[in-house]
Amino acid sequence: MDLLRILLSILLPPLGVFLQVGIGLQFWINILLTLCGYIPGIVHAVWIIARR
């Protein structure tokens, strides 16, 4: 399941974070990072998924 979340995080970083933690602080941080740049959003999403 984590592999699927990581693949979704590469395509749509906020979706991967949402599937992992739901709508919370980490989700909104990821939205902001993705809007600032696609790569920071991906890095944050993979970090959140790998950490939990």
DSSP file (Angstrom, degrees, kcal/mol; ACC not computed):
  #  RESIDUE AA STRUCTURE BP1 BP2  ACC     N-H-->O    O-->H-N    N-H-->O    O-->H-N    TCO  KAPPA ALPHA  PHI   PSI    X-CA   Y-CA   Z-CA
    1    1 A M     >        0   0    0      0, 0.0     4,-2.1     0, 0.0     5,-0.2   0.000 360.0 360.0 360.0 -36.0    0.0    0.0    0.0
    2    2 A D  H  >  +     0   0    0      1,-0.2     4,-2.4     2,-0.2     5,-0.2   0.873 360.0  55.9 -64.5 -34.9    2.9    2.4    0.7
    3    3 A L  H  > S+     0   0    0      2,-0.2     4,-2.3     1,-0.2    -1,-0.2   0.907 107.2  49.1 -63.0 -40.8    4.2    1.8   -2.8
    4    4 A L  H  > S+     0   0    0      2,-0.2     4,-2.3     1,-0.2    -1,-0.2   0.904 111.0  50.1 -63.6 -41.8    0.9    2.9   -4.2
    5    5 A R  H  X S+     0   0    0     -4,-2.1     4,-2.0     2,-0.2    -2,-0.2   0.887 110.0  50.3 -64.4 -38.6    0.9    6.0   -2.0
    6    6 A I  H  X S+     0   0    0     -4,-2.4     4,-1.5     2,-0.2    -2,-0.2   0.911 110.3  49.5 -66.8 -41.3    4.4    6.9   -3.2
    7    7 A L  H  X S+     0   0    0     -4,-2.3     4,-1.5     1,-0.2    -2,-0.2   0.907 112.1  48.1 -63.5 -41.2    3.4    6.5   -6.8
    8    8 A L  H  X S+     0   0    0     -4,-2.3     4,-3.6     1,-0.2     8,-0.3   0.843 107.2  57.6 -65.7 -32.8    0.4    8.7   -6.2
    9    9 A S  H  < S+     0   0    0     -4,-2.0    -1,-0.2     1,-0.2    -2,-0.2   0.817 103.7  52.2 -67.9 -30.3    2.7   11.2   -4.5
   10   10 A I  H  < S+     0   0    0     -4,-1.5    -1,-0.2    -3,-0.2    -2,-0.2   0.880 118.4  36.6 -72.0 -37.2    4.8   11.5   -7.5
   11   11 A L  H  < S+     0   0    0     -4,-1.5    -2,-0.2     1,-0.3    -3,-0.1   0.941 141.8   5.2 -78.7 -50.0    1.8   12.2   -9.7
   12   12 A L    >X  -     0   0    0     -4,-3.6     4,-1.4    -5,-0.1     3,-0.9  -0.815  67.6-166.4-137.6  92.6   -0.2   14.3   -7.2
   13   13 A P  H 3> S+     0   0    0      0, 0.0     4,-1.8     0, 0.0     5,-0.2   0.859  86.4  53.2 -53.5 -44.0    1.7   15.0   -4.0
   14   14 A P  H 3> S+     0   0    0      0, 0.0     4,-2.6     0, 0.0     5,-0.2   0.849 104.9  56.8 -63.0 -29.8   -1.3   16.3   -1.9
   15   15 A L  H <> S+     0   0    0     -3,-0.9     4,-2.4    -7,-0.2     5,-0.2   0.916 105.9  49.3 -65.6 -42.3   -3.3   13.1   -2.8
   16   16 A G  H  X S+     0   0    0     -4,-1.4     4,-1.2    -8,-0.3    -1,-0.2   0.906 113.4  46.2 -62.5 -41.4   -0.5   10.9   -1.3
   17   17 A V  H  X>S+     0   0    0     -4,-1.8     4,-3.1     2,-0.2     5,-0.7   0.903 110.7  53.4 -67.8 -40.9   -0.4   13.0    1.9
   18   18 A F  H  X5S+     0   0    0     -4,-2.6     4,-1.7     1,-0.2    -2,-0.2   0.914 108.1  49.8 -60.0 -43.4   -4.2   13.0    2.1
   19   19 A L  H  <5S+     0   0    0     -4,-2.4    -1,-0.2     1,-0.2    -2,-0.2   0.802 117.0  42.5 -66.5 -27.3   -4.3    9.2    1.9
   20   20 A Q  H  <5S+     0   0    0     -4,-1.2    -2,-0.2    -3,-0.2    -1,-0.2   0.924 136.6   4.6 -83.8 -48.4   -1.7    8.9    4.6
   21   21 A V  H  <5S-     0   0    0     -4,-3.1    -3,-0.2     1,-0.3    -2,-0.2   0.511  90.9-134.0-120.7  -7.4   -2.8   11.5    7.2
   22   22 A G     << -     0   0    0     -4,-1.7     2,-1.0    -5,-0.7    -1,-0.3  -0.365  60.7 -24.9  81.0-166.9   -6.1   12.9    6.0
   23   23 A I  S    S+     0   0    0      4,-0.1     2,-0.2    -2,-0.1    -1,-0.0  -0.730  97.1 111.5 -86.6 107.1   -6.9   16.6    6.0
   24   24 A G  S  > S-     0   0    0     -2,-1.0     4,-1.9     1,-0.0     5,-0.2  -0.754  83.7 -59.9-152.5-163.2   -4.6   18.1    8.6
   25   25 A L  H  > S+     0   0    0     -2,-0.2     4,-2.4     1,-0.2     5,-0.2   0.902 129.1  52.7 -61.1 -43.9   -1.6   20.4    9.0
   26   26 A Q  H  > S+     0   0    0      1,-0.2     4,-2.1     2,-0.2    -1,-0.2   0.859 107.2  53.5 -63.8 -34.6    0.7   18.2    6.9
   27   27 A F  H  > S+     0   0    0     -5,-0.2     4,-2.0     2,-0.2    -1,-0.2   0.934 111.1  44.9 -63.2 -46.8   -1.9   18.2    4.0
   28   28 A W  H  X S+     0   0    0     -4,-1.9     4,-2.1     2,-0.2    -2,-0.2   0.862 111.4  53.0 -69.3 -35.4   -2.0   22.0    3.9
   29   29 A I  H  X S+     0   0    0     -4,-2.4     4,-2.5     1,-0.2    -1,-0.2   0.914 109.4  50.0 -62.3 -41.5    1.8   22.3    4.2
   30   30 A N  H  X S+     0   0    0     -4,-2.1     4,-2.6     2,-0.2    -2,-0.2   0.885 107.1  53.5 -66.1 -38.1    2.0   19.9    1.2
   31   31 A I  H  X S+     0   0    0     -4,-2.0     4,-2.2     2,-0.2    -1,-0.2   0.940 111.3  46.7 -59.6 -46.2   -0.5   22.0   -0.8
   32   32 A L  H  X S+     0   0    0     -4,-2.1     4,-2.0     1,-0.2    -2,-0.2   0.912 113.1  48.4 -63.5 -42.7    1.6   25.1   -0.2
   33   33 A L  H  X S+     0   0    0     -4,-2.5     4,-1.9     1,-0.2     8,-0.5   0.889 111.2  50.4 -65.3 -38.1    4.9   23.3   -1.1
   34   34 A T  H  < S+     0   0    0     -4,-2.6    -1,-0.2     1,-0.2    -2,-0.2   0.879 110.4  49.6 -67.5 -37.3    3.3   22.0   -4.3
   35   35 A L  H  < S+     0   0    0     -4,-2.2    -1,-0.2    -5,-0.2    -2,-0.2   0.856 112.0  48.5 -68.7 -33.9    2.1   25.4   -5.3
   36   36 A C  H  < S-     0   0    0     -4,-2.0     2,-0.3     1,-0.3    -2,-0.2   0.816 137.2 -21.7 -74.2 -30.5    5.6   26.9   -4.6
   37   37 A G     X  -     0   0    0     -4,-1.9     4,-1.4    -5,-0.2    -1,-0.3  -0.829  53.6-129.0-178.8 139.3    7.2   24.1   -6.6
   38   38 A Y  H  > S+     0   0    0     -2,-0.3     4,-1.9     1,-0.2     5,-0.1   0.894 105.3  54.7 -65.2 -41.6    6.3   20.6   -7.7
   39   39 A I  H  > S+     0   0    0      1,-0.2     4,-2.7     2,-0.2     5,-0.2   0.913 104.8  51.5 -64.5 -45.2    9.6   19.0   -6.5
   40   40 A P  H  > S+     0   0    0      0, 0.0     4,-2.4     0, 0.0    -1,-0.2   0.883 109.5  52.6 -59.7 -34.5    9.3   20.3   -2.9
   41   41 A G  H  X S+     0   0    0     -4,-1.4     4,-2.3    -8,-0.5    -2,-0.2   0.899 110.3  47.2 -64.6 -40.7    5.7   18.9   -2.7
   42   42 A I  H  X S+     0   0    0     -4,-1.9     4,-2.7     2,-0.2     5,-0.3   0.932 112.1  49.4 -65.9 -46.2    6.9   15.5   -3.9
   43   43 A V  H  X S+     0   0    0     -4,-2.7     4,-2.1     1,-0.2    -2,-0.2   0.921 113.0  46.9 -60.4 -44.7    9.8   15.4   -1.4
   44   44 A H  H  X S+     0   0    0     -4,-2.4     4,-2.5    -5,-0.2    -1,-0.2   0.919 112.3  49.9 -63.9 -43.5    7.5   16.3    1.4
   45   45 A A  H  X S+     0   0    0     -4,-2.3     4,-2.3     1,-0.2    -2,-0.2   0.924 112.2  46.4 -63.0 -45.1    4.9   13.8    0.4
   46   46 A V  H  X S+     0   0    0     -4,-2.7     4,-2.7     1,-0.2     5,-0.2   0.887 112.0  52.5 -65.7 -37.4    7.4   10.9    0.2
   47   47 A W  H  X S+     0   0    0     -4,-2.1     4,-2.1    -5,-0.3    -2,-0.2   0.918 109.6  48.4 -62.8 -44.1    8.9   12.0    3.5
   48   48 A I  H  X S+     0   0    0     -4,-2.5     4,-1.2     2,-0.2    -2,-0.2   0.913 114.6  45.6 -63.1 -42.9    5.5   11.9    5.2
   49   49 A I  H  < S+     0   0    0     -4,-2.3    -2,-0.2     1,-0.2    -1,-0.2   0.908 115.1  45.9 -68.7 -42.2    4.7    8.5    3.8
   50   50 A A  H  < S+     0   0    0     -4,-2.7    -1,-0.2     1,-0.2    -2,-0.2   0.813 108.9  57.2 -71.0 -29.8    8.1    7.0    4.6
   51   51 A R  H  <        0   0    0     -4,-2.1    -1,-0.2    -5,-0.2    -2,-0.2   0.834 360.0 360.0 -71.7 -32.7    8.0    8.4    8.1
   52   52 A R     <        0   0    0     -4,-1.2    -1,-0.2    -3,-0.2    -2,-0.2   0.436 360.0 360.0 -98.6 360.0    4.7    6.8    9.2
